[in-house]
Structure formats: structure tokens, C-alpha cells
Amino acid sequence: MKNWILLASLLMTLGVCGSAQAQTPPRKKLLFIGEVKGFEHDSVSHAMATIEKLGQQSGLWDTYLRTDSELLTKRKLEGNAKNLDYFDAVMFYTTGELDLNDEQKAALLSFVKEDGKGFLGTHSATDTFYKWLEYGDLIGGYFNEHPWMQVHCEINVEDRTFPATKHFPAHFPIFDEIYQFKDPYSREKVRVLMSVDPASVDLKNPRVHRTDQDFAVTWVHQYGKGRVFYSSLGHREEVWDRPDIQQMWTEAVKWAMGMTQGDATPRPKK
């Protein structure tokens, strides 16, 4: 009798475990590209390690770290290499004109636009592919100098309802390298989540080109069926260590992969 009770208890336990495992969704896959063909940012490796850590801690995604562009393709690859079909999102911390051929460029665009996958960029991802204009449309804008280099400034959080920014206060200070952007950046095309408070920086700096004082820092937009998230923050390693910035990136990856919802509708500057 005892044996039957033990057997029934074991079967029940296995059933519960099996049910729990069946309800646990498989981890998403993020491809992080840290390829550099321009300025060498010291924080690239730290950024990659941070995103990998956030995926492990949350249990939501596995991060594949690469410093080359080989996997940015839909061609079948040899030696157990994964192509874009394997991933749910791609993230760039890149500079310069990367070594992508025409097939790879078309594959990356269709990965987001037609397959409905995610694309994320940080800091110098907007300092990439100036000669490939479709990439500018994908990421939402191009780097146009950093007038103040690394500076103490105030960040205005323009959207405190979006998953990646709702945990921030309305304003917060930061010390980082602040970019300004040029076409195709436009508030008619992207939803700005955070921007620099123009009162906190020197607007008389001769390298300030935006007379509208629109210094966006973080934005999102829909690219076809897919989702794009970009933030220029992250030049300094300490920025990646901030809990609020790490929470931003955790929520950004989740949103880009379609795990959460957030309004990416463009809107004018307040």
C-alpha cells in the first residue's frame, strides 16, 4: 500500500513539474553586434556583457555576442552558425560602414519590416552606415556631432507611460556623451521618450546645429511590422551600471521582442 502511495505521489509531482515546464515559454534570442569600423568606444564590451547579464537574470532571453556581421543573413550558414531566422531581435553598438553585402542588408531590413522582429541600437549605432540610407530610416536618425562631448546635463522624460521609461522620474541628471541628430530624424517619424533639457547645456556652443533645441536621447518607432528602440546613452561604462538604465534596457528588449506593449506613435515636441 505504501508503495502505491509513494508511486502516486511521485506521478503527481512529475505531473506538476511537467505542467509548470510546459507553461514556461522558451527564452527569446537576441543577437548583439559590437562590430567597430570607426571610433573605438571603450564601453562596447561592457555594454554587451550587461545586456547578456540582464537576459540571464530575467530569464527572458539568451544573448549571442558577436563583433562581426556574419550572422546578419538569411542564407544557411555552416558549422552550427545561426542566421537571422533564429533570432527575435538584433542590437547594435556599432560604428562606421560595416561589411554587409546586398543580401545581408536586405535580410536585416526584412527581418524587422516584414518578419516583425525587433531592432535595438545604442549610442554610436546612429554613427553607422551613412552610405546606406535605408539603415537611417530603420534606426531613425544619424549622428550629427556631440557639441558638449561628455557633459553633466538634465534628461527630460517625455513619455512616462512607455514600459522602458515609466520607472524614471520626470527629470533626472546624468553624465554622459550627448549626441545631436540629423535627417532622417524627425518627430513625425519617431516617438521621443527622453530628451536633453536644453536649459542644462550650452546652446551657444558653435557645434550646436539644431536651432529647434530638439536634442532627443531615446526614441521608438514601428518599422513595418517590427519594432525599433534607440538610446544614445551609454558612452561611459558607469551609465551601463546604473540600475535605472539597466531597467530601461530590460524593458526595451522585451518591447522590441513583442513581449510587452507600448505606444510608438510619433508625436510633436511638447
C-alpha positions in Angstrom: 0.0 0.0 0.0 2.8 2.4 0.9 4.5 1.7 -2.4 1.3 2.7 -4.2 1.1 5.9 -2.2 4.7 6.7 -3.0 4.1 6.0 -6.7 1.0 8.1 -6.8 2.8 11.0 -5.0 5.8 10.7 -7.5 3.5 10.8 -10.5 1.6 13.8 -9.1 4.9 15.6 -8.6 6.1 14.8 -12.1 2.8 16.0 -13.5 3.0 19.3 -11.6 6.6 19.8 -12.7 5.8 18.9 -16.3 2.8 21.3 -16.3 5.0 24.1 -15.0 7.7 23.5 -17.6 5.1 23.4 -20.3 3.8 26.8 -19.2 7.2 28.4 -19.2 7.8 30.0 -22.5 11.1 29.3 -24.2 13.8 32.1 -23.9 13.9 34.6 -26.7 17.1 35.0 -28.7 19.0 38.4 -29.0 21.9 38.9 -31.4 24.1 41.7 -30.2 26.5 43.1 -32.8 29.5 45.0 -31.4 31.4 45.5 -34.7 33.5 48.6 -35.0 34.6 50.3 -38.2 35.1 53.7 -36.8 35.7 55.3 -33.4 36.6 52.7 -30.7 34.3 53.0 -27.7 35.7 51.5 -24.6 32.3 50.7 -23.3 31.2 48.3 -26.1 32.3 45.1 -24.3 30.8 46.3 -21.0 27.5 47.1 -22.8 27.4 43.6 -24.4 28.2 41.9 -21.1 25.5 44.0 -19.4 22.8 43.1 -21.9 23.8 39.4 -21.6 23.6 39.6 -17.8 20.1 41.2 -17.9 18.9 38.4 -20.1 20.2 35.8 -17.8 18.9 37.5 -14.6 15.4 38.0 -16.1 15.4 34.5 -17.6 13.7 36.0 -20.7 16.4 35.9 -23.4 19.7 34.5 -24.4 22.3 36.9 -25.9 24.6 35.9 -28.7 27.6 38.3 -28.7 29.4 39.0 -32.0 32.0 41.5 -33.1 31.4 40.7 -36.8 28.4 40.7 -39.1 28.4 37.1 -40.4 25.1 36.2 -38.8 23.3 39.1 -40.3 22.0 37.0 -43.2 19.1 34.6 -44.1 21.5 32.3 -46.0 22.1 28.9 -44.5 25.5 29.0 -42.6 27.9 26.2 -42.0 29.4 25.0 -38.7 26.3 25.4 -36.5 26.2 29.2 -37.1 22.8 30.7 -36.7 21.3 33.2 -39.2 18.6 35.9 -38.6 15.8 33.4 -38.8 17.0 32.1 -35.4 16.7 35.4 -33.6 13.9 37.5 -32.2 15.8 40.8 -32.1 19.1 42.4 -33.1 21.0 45.0 -31.2 23.8 47.3 -32.5 26.6 49.1 -30.6 28.5 49.8 -33.8 30.4 52.5 -35.8 31.2 53.1 -39.4 30.4 51.2 -42.6 30.1 47.6 -41.6 31.0 44.8 -44.0 27.4 43.9 -45.1 26.7 42.8 -48.7 23.5 43.5 -50.5 21.9 40.2 -49.4 22.7 40.9 -45.7 21.3 44.5 -45.9 18.1 43.2 -47.5 17.9 40.4 -44.9 18.3 42.8 -41.9 15.6 45.2 -43.2 13.1 42.3 -43.9 13.9 40.8 -40.5 12.3 43.8 -38.9 10.0 45.2 -41.6 8.4 42.0 -42.9 9.1 39.4 -40.2 8.0 41.7 -37.4 11.2 41.2 -35.3 13.0 43.8 -33.2 15.9 46.1 -33.6 17.7 48.0 -30.9 20.5 50.5 -31.1 22.6 52.2 -28.5 24.9 55.2 -28.6 27.0 55.0 -31.8 24.6 52.8 -33.7 23.5 56.1 -35.2 27.1 56.7 -36.2 26.9 53.7 -38.6 26.0 53.1 -42.3 25.9 56.7 -43.5 26.2 55.4 -47.1 23.2 53.0 -46.6 20.2 55.4 -46.3 17.7 52.7 -45.6 19.6 52.0 -42.4 19.0 55.6 -41.4 15.2 55.0 -41.8 15.5 51.8 -39.8 17.2 53.3 -36.8 15.5 56.7 -37.0 18.3 59.2 -37.5 22.1 59.9 -37.9 24.6 61.3 -35.5 25.5 64.9 -36.1 28.3 65.7 -33.7 28.3 65.8 -29.9 28.6 69.6 -29.1 29.3 69.2 -25.4 31.2 65.9 -25.6 30.8 64.3 -22.1 28.7 66.6 -20.0 26.6 66.8 -16.9 23.0 67.6 -18.0 19.4 67.0 -17.2 17.2 64.5 -19.0 13.5 65.2 -19.6 11.4 62.0 -19.6 8.8 62.9 -22.2 6.9 59.6 -22.0 6.3 58.1 -18.6 3.8 55.6 -19.8 6.1 53.6 -22.1 7.4 50.4 -20.5 11.1 51.3 -20.8 10.8 54.8 -19.3 7.9 54.8 -16.9 10.2 54.0 -14.0 12.1 57.2 -14.4 11.2 60.5 -12.7 10.1 63.4 -14.9 13.7 64.7 -14.9 17.0 63.2 -13.8 20.7 64.2 -14.1 23.3 62.2 -16.0 26.9 62.5 -17.0 27.4 61.0 -20.5 28.3 61.9 -24.0 25.3 63.6 -25.6 24.5 63.4 -29.3 22.5 65.6 -31.6 20.9 64.2 -34.7 20.2 65.0 -38.3 17.9 63.6 -41.0 16.1 61.3 -41.2 15.5 62.1 -37.5 12.1 63.7 -37.2 9.4 63.7 -34.5 7.0 63.0 -37.4 8.7 59.6 -37.8 9.6 58.5 -34.2 8.2 58.8 -30.7 10.7 60.5 -28.5 10.8 59.0 -25.0 13.6 61.1 -23.5 15.5 64.3 -24.5 18.0 66.7 -23.1 16.7 69.7 -21.2 18.2 72.5 -23.3 18.4 74.7 -20.2 21.1 72.3 -18.9 23.5 72.6 -21.8 25.4 75.4 -23.5 23.3 76.4 -26.5 25.9 78.9 -27.7 28.4 76.1 -28.4 29.4 76.6 -32.1 28.8 72.9 -32.8 25.1 73.1 -31.9 23.3 72.8 -35.2 19.7 72.3 -34.0 18.1 75.7 -33.8 14.9 74.0 -32.6 16.7 72.8 -29.4 15.4 69.3 -30.0 18.1 67.0 -28.5 16.4 63.6 -28.4 18.1 60.9 -26.4 15.8 57.9 -26.6 13.1 57.1 -29.2 11.0 54.2 -30.6 9.1 53.7 -33.8 7.4 51.0 -35.8 9.3 49.8 -38.9 6.8 47.9 -41.0 5.7 45.0 -38.8 8.7 45.3 -36.5 9.7 47.5 -33.5 12.8 49.7 -33.2 14.2 51.1 -29.9 17.2 53.5 -29.8 19.0 55.3 -27.0 22.2 57.4 -27.4 23.1 56.9 -23.7 26.0 54.6 -23.0 29.3 56.2 -23.9 30.5 55.7 -20.4 30.7 52.3 -18.6 29.2 53.8 -15.4 26.0 54.6 -17.3 25.5 50.9 -18.1 25.9 50.1 -14.3 23.0 52.4 -13.4 20.0 50.3 -12.2 17.6 52.7 -13.9 19.4 52.4 -17.2 19.6 48.6 -16.9 15.8 48.5 -16.2 15.3 50.7 -19.3 17.2 48.2 -21.5 15.4 45.2 -19.9 12.1 46.7 -20.8 13.4 47.9 -24.2 14.4 44.3 -25.2 11.0 43.0 -24.0 9.2 45.6 -26.0 11.3 45.1 -29.2 10.6 41.3 -29.0 6.9 41.9 -28.6 6.7 40.6 -25.0 5.1 43.9 -23.8 3.1 46.7 -25.4 3.9 50.3 -25.7 2.7 53.2 -27.9 5.3 54.1 -30.6 3.0 56.6 -32.3 5.1 59.7 -33.3 4.1 63.0 -31.7 5.3 66.6 -31.7 7.6 68.1 -29.2 5.8 69.3 -26.1 
